[in-house]
Amino acid sequence: MVFTRKRKDSNTTFFCVIVFFCQFLIILYLYKHLKNNTQLDLENINLKKMRQEALNQGEKVRESVLEMSKQNETHKFYKTLTPEAFCPIKVKVGGDGDSGKVTCDPRKAKRDCTMMSLGLNDQIQFDEEIQSMTENRCNIIGADMTRQNATTREKYEKIRGQLFVGNVPDTLKLYRMMIDSGSKEVEILKIDIESSEHTALEPFLKSYFVCQILIEIHGHPARQLEMLRKLSRWVIKMRKYRRVCYQVFNTVLKQKNHPT
């Protein structure tokens, strides 16, 4: 009887192992199947049609943007701006307040990347949410012209954050933030620094690669267009070396009448 009982236990154990192994194979198959299905099909006929329509309308759009930039009506200028790049998964991060920004699938951020957040004013909902979405696998460096309060400093430390104080770019250089934080490139740059973007951003891009730029551009339409032109000219020169091209994938007209 003892031998028979042991044999039954062995059979039961073997059967359980087989069941668990089969379940593992099924889960693995479903994971790979779903993962492959979420990849963007660049040869999709609808995407090809969208690209062709964008090319056909390109010259007309450029003429409209130029014409509207000569007028002092931000709302009309904003309406002429159209997305130049297709983002399959747009995600609003940071809520509906002033810190909210639309990103292109931040969950794809690679491990140990760097997020940069300029212009905090003790409002770090974007910073906390972007870190939560990426499971804190990135470092985040933030800056503001004034020192953040104790609560903000404590929260920032918990999300792998490092804070800097200074007026960008006069008393705080972006390259110094990169060096002091040990960062080599930036996955997502969120920038709202009250017109200082016009002097701070382009020099920074000459030395560091940035994947996504979420920017609030201040000033009249003519100055906003000048900023976009600066980025376009620089990117064209960079394309030969890094094969990167900054293009607009989303625009939002905020209550301040600044497109971002």
N, C-alpha and C positions, 0 to 999 in steps of 0.2 A: 504493500500500500504506500509505503514511503516513496518508493521508486516511481510509482504511477503518479503521485501528487507532484513530484518534482518535474516530471515530464510535462504535466499539464501547465505548470507555472512557466516552464521554458517555452511551450507553444504559445501561451498567452503573451509573454514578453516579446517573442519573435513577431507575433501578429501586430502588436502595438507599434513596434519599430517600423514595420512595413507601412502601416497606416500613416504614421507621422512623416515618413519619408515621402509617401505619395502626396500628402498635404503640402509638404515643402516644395515639391516639384510643381504642383498646381499654382501655389502662391508665386513662385519664381517666374513661371510662364506668364501669369497675369500681370506681374510687375513689368516685365520686359515688353509685353504687348502694349500696355497702357503708355509706357514710356516712349515707345516708338511712335505711337499714335499721336502724342502731344508735340512731336517735332513738326516744325513748319515745312510744308511742301513748297519749295521755291518754284517748282515747275507747275504748280496748280494753275489751271487756265484762268481762274478769276484773278489771281495775283498778277499774271501776265497782262491781263486786260487793264488792271489798275495802273500798272507801270506804264503801259502805252498811253493811257489817258493822261497821266501826269506829265509825260513827255510832250504830248500834243498841246497841253495847256500851259506849259512852262513859260513860254515867252509872254503870253497874255497876262499871266499872274505877275511876272516880274514888272511889266509895265504898270499894272494896277498898284503894286506895292510902291513903286517909285513915285507915281502920281499922288497917292494918298500921303506919302511921307512929307510932301511939300505943304500940306495943310496942317493946321493945328487942331486936328480932331482925332484923338487917339482911338475912339470907338470905331470910326470908319477905317482907320489904318489897320486896326486889329482884324477887322473882317476880311481884309485882303490877304492876310497871312494864312497859308494853307500848309498842312503837314507835308514834309518832303520825304520822310522816311516812314515805313510801315512797321508798327509795333503790334504784334498779335495779342499781347497781354498787357494792357495798361492798368496800373494799380495806383489808386489815390492813397497817399501816405501822409499822415499828420493831421487828419480831420479836415473840417471845412473852414477852419480859422486861417489866420495869416501865415501859419507855418505849413499848411497843407500844400503838397506838391504831387503832380502826376508823374509816376516813374514807369519805366518799361521793364516789367518783370524782375523786380529786385531779388526774387528768390534764386535767381541764377548766379548771384554773386559768388565768386570763388572764395575758398577758405583763406583766412588771414589777409583779406583785402583791406583797403582803407576807405572809409566814408569821410567826407569833409563837409562840415556844416558851418557856414559863415553868416553871422547875424542872428544871435540867439534871443537876446532880451528876456531871458528866463522862460522862454517858450520852447520846450524841447520835446513836444509830442511827436514831431517827425523823427527826431533822433531815436527816441525810445521805440517807436513803432518799427522803424527800418531795422533796428537791431533785433527786435522780436521776430520779425518776418524772416530774417536771415539766421535766426537761432544763435545770435551773438558770435558768429564765426568771423566777423570783421572787427577791426578797430575803428573807432570813430574819433575824429579830432574836430573840436568846435571852437569858435572864436566870436568874441563880441568886444565892442569898444569899452565896455564896463565889466567889472567883476560880477559874476553871477552869484545869487544868494546861496546860503548854506544848503538849502533843500535841493537846489539845482545841482550844486557841486556833488552832493552825496548821490543823487540819482545818476549823474553822469559817470561817476566812478563805477557804479554797478553794471553799466552797459559797455564796459571796456572803453570808456571815453577818456579823453585828455583835453582839458580846457586851456585856451590861450586868451590873453587880454591885450587889446591894442586896436588902434584905428588902421584898418587895412586900406591902402598899402603904406601909409605914412609911418606909423610907429610899429606896425606888425607886418612882416613880410611873409607871404605864403610859402616861399621856399624854406624859410626858417622853421615854419610849422612842420614841414615835411622832414627836414633834417632832425629836428628835436624829437619827433615821434618815430623816427626810423622808418618812414614810409618811402616807397619807391614810385608808386603810381596811385591814382584815385579811381575807385569804382564808380561812386556817385558823388558829385559835387552839388550841394545845395547852397545857393548864394543869394542873399538879400542884404546888401550893405549900403543902401541909400546913395546910389549914384557912383560909389567908388568902384563898381564893377567896370566902369569905362576905362579906368587906368590900371586896375589890378589884374584882370583876367588874362589879357593877351600875353603879357610877359611871363605869367605862370605857365601857360600852355606851351611856351617855347622850350621849357625845360622838363615838363612832366606830362605824362599821358593821362587823360581823363576819359573814362568810358561814357558817362552820362553827365550832362550839365543841366541842372534845374535852376534856372536863373530868373530873377525878377529884374527887368530892365527899366530903369527910371529915365525920366526926361521926355521931351516932346518926340513925336514920330520921327523926325529927321535924325535925332540923336539915337533913337532906338535902331533905325535902319543902319546907321553908321556902325553900331556895335555888331550887328549881324554881318555886315560886310567885312569887318575886321576878322571875325572868326572864319568866314569863308575864305578870305585871302590866305590866312595862315594855314588852314587845313589843306588847301590846294598844295602849298609848299611842303606840308608834312606828308602828303599822300605817297610821295616817292619813297620816303624812308620808313614810314610806319603803316602805310596803307590804311589810314583812318580818315573818315570823313564825317564831320559833324553836320547833322541835318535835323531840322525841326520835326518832331514826331507828335507834339501836342502843344496847343496854345490855350491860355485861359486869361480872360479879361477880368482882373480883380476890381474890387470896389474903388481902389485907389486910381483906377484907369491906367494900370501898368500891365502890359501883356507879359506872361511868364512862360 
